[in-house]
């Protein structure tokens, strides 16, 4: 297996993990009452995961567009 193929597999796994964490955070955010003090932290974590997923997808696109 080439380095490029291994990188693609790692990126695919990272994307799936980020999507799972994002789904879990969205569910937690929706279930927690507004007065719960951790809600802003969950919202911040959700935004961070969304940004991480975007970066991973950009990296995936970059790797896919460059022949190794």
KADA-V359418 format. One record per helix or strand of 3 or more residues. SS is the DSSP state (H for helix, E for strand). FROM is the first residue (numbers start at 1). LEN is the number of residues. If there is no record, write none. Layout:
ss=SS from=FROM len=LEN
ss=SS from=FROM len=LEN
//
This chain:
ss=H from=3 len=29
ss=H from=39 len=27
//
